Amino acid sequence: MNTAEIIEAGDRWVMKTYGRIPLALVRGRGARIWDADGREYLDFVGGLAVNSLGHCHPAVVRAIAEQAEKLIHVSNLYYIEPQVKLAAQLARNTCGDRVFFCNSGAEANEAAIKLARKYARVNGNLDRYEIITALKSFHGRTLATITATGQAKYQQGFEPLPAGFRYVPFNDPEALREAVGPNTCAVMLEPVQGEGGVNVAEPAYLLEARKLCSEKGILLIFDEVQCGLGRTGKFMAYQHYGVEPDIFTLAKALGGGFPIGAMVAREEVAAAFAPGDHASTFGGNPLACAAGLAVVDQLINHGVVENAARVGAYFMEKLLEMKGRHPVIREVRGKGLMLGMELAADGREVVAFCQQRGLLINCVNNNVLRFLPPLIITGADVDRAAGILEEALKSCPGG
Ligand SMILES: *Cc1c(COP(=O)(O)O)cnc(C)c1O
């Protein structure tokens, strides 16, 4: 099918939950991707922080192909070799001890919400159920996770929302302290907010959140679905802060494009779940975990996290230089290869211009350009992207 045919069929048959860009991508390799008409693009969207190893990384392709020949799925009634190996890898490289596997970020956060409530319950705190989250956060699209999400636009039209969530401004330690009450069982935060505009937590904020939770005997949950797994230049974003959560969640990059999510907890917290308390049919199946093992191996043992730190710092430097030349740029922020550029103009025009010139980028909140390229990109890729972006900014009103 060519681009026009794919778009026509998509508009006719697929539910209209996405405001789609009229582009059909059919093939990828590394940081390059091609549309159905054969046009090549440099991909700085990266499946929205999913394709951290680039497209069709040979190690991931091999792991999936080999596992598919052996065993694709088996019930969680039985022990699963790739699952136990991936759980061990995640526990050994983080502050977590035990892992629950699911299929997406929203499901990982649902599992975290359930575990936090159950943990309070089994420890005799029968009236602790409330979870405090941040404004501008994003935690997923299920009913509980849109409620956890501190943005009204994701909630409107889906009321009544589940009870037990409360919001505080991000990076405001006093507001957080004031919000914790007798019903609070946990605080859930993204160390770097993604969908909310690439907002980086202040070190003092996460330190204070940790102190507060320990003091009150409530749980600190980090949603690392977007910022985890090397994205910020460390394996986990919380490692920049010297602050360890009781529970953290992963998804996006974990399977290299294959769907998988994980909720990871400290031993004492994980112990609140008994057999039968939570489950997922596909969660942690052999194929997904084989993909996850290949991804984690590349991240940790093949220098991918270090590359994200190095190339991310270089890209940040380039963006800051651009800020000096273009008054339309309000702020450049982020960590590693999770970077944002806030504009005093509509960012969607910049996105369209870049696409015309062969560069895919994303825009959140209509005015924050978000860059989530594969973590395997080179300085030359950054130079090329920065060149196109600069041209786009020149063409911007007030650029
Ligand atoms: C994308 C995202 C989610 C939701 O993940 P899905 O796989 O789409 O359910 C949750 N939290 C954060 C921080 C995310 O970026």
The ligand as an ORCA input file, in Angstrom:
! r2SCAN-3c Opt
* xyz 0 1
  C       3.656      6.748     28.307
  C       3.575      6.882     29.782
  C       2.672      6.128     30.544
  C       1.644      5.225     29.909
  O       2.217      4.149     29.218
  P       1.300      3.284     28.226
  O       2.243      2.184     27.811
  O       0.899      4.177     27.100
  O       0.163      2.796     28.994
  C       2.713      6.247     31.912
  N       3.584      7.072     32.516
  C       4.462      7.824     31.822
  C       5.419      8.700     32.553
  C       4.477      7.764     30.432
  O       5.314      8.537     29.735
*
